[in-house]
Amino acid sequence: MVTGTNPLTAQIPPQSLEAERAVLGALLLEPDAWPQVHARLSPDDFYKEGHRTIFAAMVRLVAAGYGVDLVTLSEALRQEGVLDEIGGPAYLSTLLEEAALLVRVDDYASIVLEKARLRDLIRFSTETIARAFENGQPAFELLMRAANELENLTRRAAPAAPEPELRRAGFDLSLRWPDGVAMELRAIRDGGRDGVRGELMVYHGSRRVSWGAVALANTTARESLRKKLAVAAAGPNWGERLEQAAWHFTEAARAGEPLMTLTGTCTSPTRALLPRLLYEGEPTLVFGDGDTGKSLFELTVAVAVQSGTALPFGLKPLRPVPTAYLDWETHPDTVNERLAVVAGGLGIDPPPLLYKRMTRPLVDEAAALAAEFARREIGFVVVDSMMFAVAGGEGAAFHEPITAFYGALRLFAPAATLVISHVTGADARGGSPARPYGGAFAFNGPRLIWEARRHPDVDGATAIAFTCRKANNLARRPEPFGLRFQPGESAITIYPLDLSDAPARVVAGASMTYHVRLALARGVEDPKLIVEELRQIGKVANIETVRRLLRRERLRGDAP
């Protein structure tokens, strides 16, 4: 050590022997306190030499896999030949007896650490002054050495960073500390020598103090960023924060969805958002021919879900949630005009829908959208329409764009999604039950599928019949329903559509039982006529089956 004449050296350095004894005694009394104390203190933080010796022996015992108690510690100190120097077994017993009256070991450790850092500051100042008096080095070199030592001292003295809260927003990750420090990692990639990479944003309070690409495992890059942050926002221990961020972000990026144990008991609240139609984290597909009114229906559902407004046929959202509208087909002005008249028909002000005009395939933008939706807590997403949202690609197999599309939709979970699609050309020309464009792969992706057909005999309004074609995880397929959108001067009013007088082909995908009920509602009771009507829409039935269904439905007395 460099020495020199200085009045500071004649004074007793800051210390608290009481706190030091309390820490050592607490560790003898409560071995479970060791991790939190050892994470903060080292032997050099104790002022009294005997206390430094005792704590160092504890460190070695734990490192060797032994527990720390009066017996193991006394034996360790005896083997090292220092037991008598620290006061013998009697002193250790005194520490243990005093600790029985103490309860706040973390507070005592804080006192010991605070006094140690003050001594470090005195030592640094004394040595720096002595070097300056010696006049043996250029001033610039002395200043640089002092700056480096002071930076290290500041880093050691900074309070340990509390554990941050990890949040996910789609593929993006963020960490937030209680003191206002936050970091976000976007555009995450994992691979190559540098491991997990991404665009890292660092915030100090409400101010963004850094942004740039970073490889989390690159210690040189982290050290460079630490120096930049120390200049931009002094205070936090940026080295420790970056170390925490690198670890948490890497683990989270590679973990994916957590493993969980299923017990057969559902403890989460209902996932139904709009019963029979929308469920959290699941896609619903509504498909039909052009000019059916699918987009009008989809916007109406968006308005209802955003506002919590009920529609006919019991279509009422269980709760209102923020809604996003992804539009590949029209223009924001068109959607705005429709929004105003639909809301007017429901008797409400137009609710604020999050809207984006889309030009690229969904898979190209899904990650960024998922992160933004998570930040905005979007609970319902409209996709209009699937035909244009699906990516092409030279050399791709037919099913690959379809499966990639539904994979992209999963990123929006827990939001429910409603996807509009079209029918194949052959189905559009016929009266039989249709299939959505994209074949079996498009049919297998969604949880719920509804076919939309326009009622051909309704003039002056858009009348749509909806038939459920697929209902995974429901007890049974919901029955068809109809809506009539009646345009007015400044509003489109929505009414229920009576399907009892609808042609059979409008609900061609409905069950045979439903068609028999429909025939009865129109006054048709001849089994031969019903069989012929079913044949015209592609359904094969024999007379005996129809007779049995007629008898059952007459007993029920219901009509669509």
N, C-alpha and C positions, 0 to 999 in steps of 0.2 A: 504494500500500500504506500502511496506517496503521502508524505506527512508535511506539515507546515504549521507555523504559528497562527492559531486562529482561536478566538475566545469561545467558539461553538464547541470545540473539542473538550473544553473543561467542564461542560455541563453534563448532567445525567441525561442520556438519550431517552426519547419517549418509550415507555414500556408499561405493561400491566401484568405483574407477576400473578395477581389474583386470577385474571382471565386465563393465563397460561396454565395455572394449576387446575382451573375449572375444566378446561378442554381435556387435559390429560386424564383427570379423574373420571370425566364423563365417558371417555373411551374405554376405561377399565370397567366402568359400571354397565355401559350400554354398547356392546360391540357393534350393534346395528348402525350406530352413528358414524362408523368409520368411513363409509364411502363419501358422505357429504363433507366430512372434515378433511379427508385426504385430498379431495378434489380442490380444496381451497388453500391448504397450508402445506408448507415444506418444513424440514427441520430448521433451516436458516431463519424462518419467520419468528422463532422463539428467542427472546432476549437472553434469558438465563441459560448458561452453558449446560447445566444439568438437565434442563427441560429439553434442550436440543438433542441431548444424548438419549433421553427417554423416547422422544418421538421418533428419532432415527431407528431405534431398536424396534419400535412398533411397525415401522415401514418394512423393515427386513423380515419380521415375523409374518406379516400378511403376505409379502411377496413369496415367502417360502411355503405358504399354504397353511400356516398355523393360525389359530385364534389368539386374540390378545386378552389375557386376564392376568391376575396378580401372580399366578404360578409361572406361566409361560414367560412373562416379561421379566420376572426376577431371575429366572434361569438364564434367559438370553443375556441379560446384563452381567450376570456372574461369569458366564463363559467368555464374555468380552473383557472381563477384568475391570469393569467400571461401576459395579453395583455399589460399592462403598462410596465412590466419588459422588454419586447422585444423592446420597443420604441413606442408602441401604433399604432393606425391606420395610423398615419403619416409615420411611418417607413415602413409599408407594402406597402403604396402608393408609397414611394420612390423606393422600390424594383421593383414595377411594372413599374414605369416610366423608370428606368434604363434598364430594360429588353427590352423595345421597340427598343433599339439601338443594341441589341445583337441577334445573329442568330445561334451560335454553342453551344447548350446546352450540347451536348455529350462531347465536348472538355473541357468545364468548369467542368463538372462532373469528368473528368479524372484528372484535376488539383487538385480538392478537394480530390479525392481518393489517389493520389500520396502523397500529403502532410500528409494525415492521416496515410498512411503506414509508412512514415518516422517517424512520432511521435510514432507509435507503436514500431518501431525498437529502438528508443531512450528509451522509457519506459521499453522495455524488457531488454535492455543492462543495464540500471540504476538499475533495480530491481535485475538482476542477480549479478551485482557487489556488491550490498548491502548485498545480502544473503551470498556471499563469505566472505565479511568482518565480518559478524556476527559470522561465524565459528560455527554455531549451528547444522549443518547437515554434514554427511559424504560427501566427495567430489563426490563419485559415484552417490549418490542420487541427489546432486545438478546438476551434469552433465546430468543425465537422465531427470530431470525436465526441464532443459534448452533446451535439444534436442527436447522434446515434444512440448514445447511452441514455439520454433523456427520453427518446422515443421508446426504447426497450423498457425503461422504468415506468413510463406512462402505460404501456401495454400490460405490464404485470399488475399495475395498481388499478386498472379498470375493473369495475365489478364484473363478475362472471355473467355472461349473457344468459337470460332465462331461456327455457325451451320455447321455440317458436311454434305457432299453429300452422299446420300444413293444410292447404286447401287445393282442390282440383276444380278447374273450369274447362271442361272438355279435355283436351290433351295438355293444356297449359297448367302450370303449377305455381303456387305462391306460398311464401312463408311470411308470417307477420309476428313481430315481437311486441310485448306489452308496452315498450317505450316508444313505439311509433316507427321503428325501423321495419321496412318491408322489402322483399325481393320477389320478382316474378320471372319465371322462365318460360319463354314461348318458342315456337318453331323447334320443338325438341326432336333431336335425332340421336340414335344410339348405334355406334359401330366404329370400326377402325381403331387405331392406336389410342386416340384421345377419349374413347368412351362416350359418355353422354355429353352432347353439345346443345347449345341453344342460344337464344337472345335473352340476355340477363338485364333486367331493369332493377335499379336499386333506389329506394325512396327513404328519405329522412324526414319524417313527418309528412307533410303534404308536398314536399319538393322532391322531384326526381333529380338525383345527383349523378346517375351514371346509366348508360345504355350501351350495349355492344355484344357482339358474339363472344362466347366463352366456351372453352372445354373444361368441364368441371374438375376433371382429374389432373389438370395441368397446374402443378404447384407454382411454377414460374409465373404463369398468367395470373394466378390468384394473388401472388405477392405484388405484382405490378398494379393490379386493381386496388389492393389494400392501400398502397401508397397514394394512389389517386383519390381514394375516398377519404383518407386521413386529412388531405388538404381541402377537399370539397366540403366535408362535414365533420369537423372535429368532435370528439366525444365518445362515440361507441368504439368498442374494441373490434375493429373491422376485420382483423385477421381471424378472430374467433367466429364472427358472424359468417364470414365467407366459408370457413371450415364447416360450420353447421349446415349452411346452404348446400355446399357441394355434396355432403353426405346425404341429407334428406332428399334433395332433388334426384340424386342418382338412384337411391333406393326406391323412391316413388315412381320414377320413370320406368324402372324395370319390373316393378311388382305387378302391374296390371290390376285386374279386379281381385279383391281379397278372397281367400278360401273361406268357406263358411260351412257350418254343420246344419243340416236340415233335420228337424225333429217332428215334422208333421203338424206343428202349431204355428199359425200365422200371427205374428205379434204386431205387424205394421198396420197402419190405417188402410182403409179401402183404397185400391188403386184405380177405381172407377172415377173418371172425370165427368163423362156424360154417359150414363148407363145405356147399354146396347150399342153405343157408337164409339166412345173414346175411353182408352185406358192408359194410365201412366206408363211410359217407357215402351209402348207398343205401337206399331203402325196400323192404321185402318185405311183400307183402299176403297174408294168409290169410283166405279168405272161405268162408262156408257158411251153411246155414239155421240158424234158432234151435234151441237145445238140442242142438247138435252136439258141444259141448265145446271150442269155440274158446278161450274165456277160460282154461279149465283148461290147455290146451296152451300158451297164451301165457305164463302164469305159470310153467309148468314150464320153458320155454325161458329165462325171466328168471332163475330159480334156477340153472339150469345155467351160464349165461353169467357170472353174478355169482360163482359158486363155482368154475367151471372143471370141473364134474362132467359125465361122459359120460352120454348117453341111449342107448337102443337104436338099432339100425340105423346105428351109426357116427356119430351126431350128437354130436360132441364139440367144444366150443369150443377153438380153437387157443390161446387165452389168456383168463384171467378178466379182466373189466373191470367197473367200477362201472356199475350199471344203474338206470334211472329208469322208473317206472310211472305213466303218465297215465291216469286212470280217470274216464270219463264215465258208467259204467253201474252201478257198485255202491257199496259203502261200505268205508272202511278196515278195519272189523272183519271184513267178509266176506273181503277179500283177506288179512288177517292169518291168519284161520282156514285158508284154503287154503294159504297159505305154510307154515304149520306142518306140515300133513299131507303136502304134496308133498315138503318137505325130509325129513320122516320116512321117506317111501317111498324116497328116494334114500340114506338112511343118513347124513345130514349134519345139522348144526344149521342152523336157518333163517338164511340170509345176510341182511345188512342191505340192503334195497332202498329207494331214494329214491322216495317215493310222493307223489302230489298228486291230490286229488279235484278234478276239473275241472267247471266249470259254464258256461264261456263257450267260444265257438269257438276253435280252436287259433290262428287267425291273430291273434286279439286278444291272446294271451299269448306267442306264439312268440318275440318279441324278448327279453323278460325271461327266459323259460325258457332260451333259447340262451345268454345270458350266464351264468346260474347253472350250467347244465350244463358250460360251458367252465371255470368256476372250480372245479367239483367233479370235472373230468376224466371226465365221464360218457361211456362208450363204447357204450352200448346203451340205446335208448328204446323202450318199449312204449306203443302207443296203442290203448286199448280204450274205444270203438270209433269207426270213421270216420264212421258215420252221424250221431253226435251231436257229433263234433269239427268237422264241416264247417259253415261259416257259411251262414246263409240270406241274406236281404236283398231288400227290395222292389225290383223293377225289374231285378234282376241276371239275366243270361242263365244258362241251366241249367248251362253248363260253368264259369262263373266261380268259384263256391265250391269246386269240385273242384280246379281248377288252382291256386287260391290256397292250398288245403290242402297240396298237394304242394310248392308254393313255400315254405311255412312249414317243412315238414320239412327242406328243404335247409339251413336255418339251424342245425340240430343237428349238421351234419357237423363233424368226421369220425365222429360216432357212427352206428352202424347203427340202423335203425328197423324195428320189426315192427308192422304195422297190422292190426287185426282189422276185418273188414267183413262185410256180410250179402249175400244174394242177392236178386234181384228176386222179386216174388210169383209170377210165372209160372214162373220156374225152380225155385222151391221146391216147386211142385206137380208138376213133371215129373221124369222120370228121365234126361233128356238132360244133356249137359255144361252147367253153369250159367255165368253171368257175374256179376261183382260188382255190387252196387248202385252206380249212378252211370254206367252205360253205358260207352261207349268211352273217355270221359275218365278214368274210374276205372281202366280196364284199361290205358291207355297210360302212366299215371304211374309205377308201380313198376318196379323192375329184375326182381324175381322175384314170381311169383304162384302160390300154392298153393291148390287147392280142397280143403276139408275136408268129408267126408261120414261120417255115423255108420253103422256096421255094424248093420243092423236085426235081425240074428239073434243078437246077443250080449246075454245077460241078465246082470244083476248087476254090470255094469262099463260104463265108457264106452269104446267101441271106435271109433276114428277112422281112416279112410283118407285119406291126403293125396296129391293128384295135382298135379304141376307143370303149370301151364297157360301159363306164360311164363317164359323164362330168357334175358334179354338178356346178351350177352357171354360166355355159357358155350358150350363146344363143342357140347353137346347138352343137351336137357332131362333132368334127373334122373328116374329111374323112381319110381313110387309107393312109398310105405312106409306102414306102419300102426303105431299105438300103442294099447295097451289099458291103461286106467287102472283098476286094481282097488282099490276102497275097502276099508279095514280098520278096525280099532277106532280107531287114532290115526294112520293113515298111508294114503296112496294110493300103491300100488306101480305102477311103470310097466314094462310088458312089451312086447316086440315083438308085433305083430298079424300073423298069417299071413293073407295076402290070397288064398291059393290057393283057399280055399273061399268067398270073398266073392262076393256077387252082382255081375254086371257093372256094374250102375248105380252101385255104390259108387265105382268108379273110371272113371266114364263118360268123363271127359276124357282118359284115357290113350290112348296110340297104339294103332293097329290091331294092330301087332306084339305089344304087351303083352297085348291081349285074346286073341289067338290062344294065347299062352303060358299065359294064365290058363285058357283052355278045356282045353288039354292037361293042365294040372295037375289039373283036375277029371275027367279021363278022357273029355272030349268031343273026338272026332276027325272027326266028320261035318261037312264044309264047309257043308252046307245049314243044319244047326243053328246053326253059328257065325254064318253070315250073318244068320239070323233074330234071333239074340241081339243082334247089332250093330245091326240095324234097330230093335229095341225101345229102344235107348238113343240113337237119332238118328244112327247112323253108317251111311253108305251104302257097301256093299262088294259086289263080284261074286265068284262062286264061284272063278274062276281066280286072283284075287288071294289069296283065303284059302288055296287049295291050295298056292300057291307059298310063302306064309308058313308053312304047316304043314310042308312039306318042310324048309324052312330051320331051323325050330325043333326038328324031330325030330333033325336032324344036330347041333344045339347041345346038346340034351338038358337045357336049363335049364328051370327053373320059377320063378314068382314067389316 
